[in-house]
Amino acid sequence: MEQLRIQHDTAGVDWKTVADTLRDVRMGYYAPDKHNRAFDNSYAVIFVFDGAVMVGFGRILSDGEYQSAIYDVAVNPDYQGRGIGKMIVCELMNTTPGCNFILYSSPGKECFYEKLGFRKMKTGMAAYLSSETMQKKGFT
Ligand SMILES: CC(C)(COP(=O)(O)OP(=O)(O)OC[C@H]1O[C@@H](n2cnc3c(N)ncnc32)[C@H](O)[C@@H]1OP(=O)(O)O)[C@@H](O)C(=O)NCCC(=O)NCCS
């Protein structure tokens, strides 16, 4: 593994790789251009590269003052377990100091976020478009 490069904007990002990575890690994925718009419309983004290979990414929605939400944190399966996911979340959190942070974990990944200081919410609620699918997947 070369020295990892961290990018804080969407310049030159291959959106098919973003969609493919999300699919490979069993997260929600869409057409590449939809991810492009979602990341462009986010408060802050991060992409991690090993040479030319995009190995992870994440994005944050925020008002920049007191509330932030973290989405689409994913690490290429070949690169998991090397501290990249932790780095992505910490870098994203650093973009909105002084904010609360919320997210919803993929079922089974809760411990990853607990190690980073997140705690389960007792009153968290969601109105998902695919509510039945999300229930089957264990989100509600
Ligand atoms: C979850 C994910 C982002 C973690 O990224 P990663 O680069 O593999 O994790 P890291 O190497 O940074 O791990 C950081 C710490 O979390 C721990 N950890 C990582 N995955 C974990 C898991 N599934 N369960 C428990 N602990 C986990 C690591 O052991 C490490 O602990 P340490 O700091 O004590 O050494 C990555 O595995 C992934 O993309 N998974 C599939 C997609 C996904 O579920 N994303 C989250 C959606 S909300």
The ligand as an ORCA input file, in Angstrom:
! r2SCAN-3c Opt
* xyz 0 1
  C     -17.450     -0.341      8.809
  C     -16.207      0.086      8.020
  C     -16.434      1.490      7.465
  C     -15.012      0.064      8.965
  O     -13.871      0.480      8.227
  P     -12.459     -0.221      8.484
  O     -11.443      0.561      7.746
  O     -12.572     -1.666      8.172
  O     -12.310     -0.048     10.066
  P     -10.983      0.410     10.872
  O      -9.854     -0.449     10.440
  O     -10.832      1.876     10.751
  O     -11.415      0.025     12.354
  C     -11.414      0.959     13.418
  C     -11.736      0.217     14.680
  O     -13.075     -0.339     14.567
  C     -13.001     -1.748     14.722
  N     -13.976     -2.327     13.800
  C     -14.003     -2.224     12.469
  N     -15.066     -2.880     11.957
  C     -15.714     -3.405     13.019
  C     -16.886     -4.198     13.157
  N     -17.612     -4.580     12.098
  N     -17.268     -4.558     14.402
  C     -16.529     -4.186     15.483
  N     -15.408     -3.439     15.420
  C     -15.013     -3.052     14.195
  C     -11.602     -2.148     14.397
  O     -11.247     -3.358     15.032
  C     -10.817     -0.976     14.928
  O     -10.658     -1.097     16.326
  P      -9.343     -0.505     17.080
  O      -9.386      1.004     16.847
  O      -9.571     -0.893     18.476
  O      -8.179     -1.147     16.401
  C     -15.878     -0.892      6.869
  O     -15.695     -2.174      7.391
  C     -16.958     -0.942      5.807
  O     -16.913     -0.204      4.844
  N     -17.908     -1.848      5.987
  C     -18.976     -2.019      5.037
  C     -19.839     -0.797      4.915
  C     -20.408     -0.345      6.210
  O     -20.988     -1.125      6.949
  N     -20.280      0.949      6.466
  C     -20.844      1.579      7.600
  C     -22.205      1.974      7.253
  S     -22.988      2.887      8.460
*
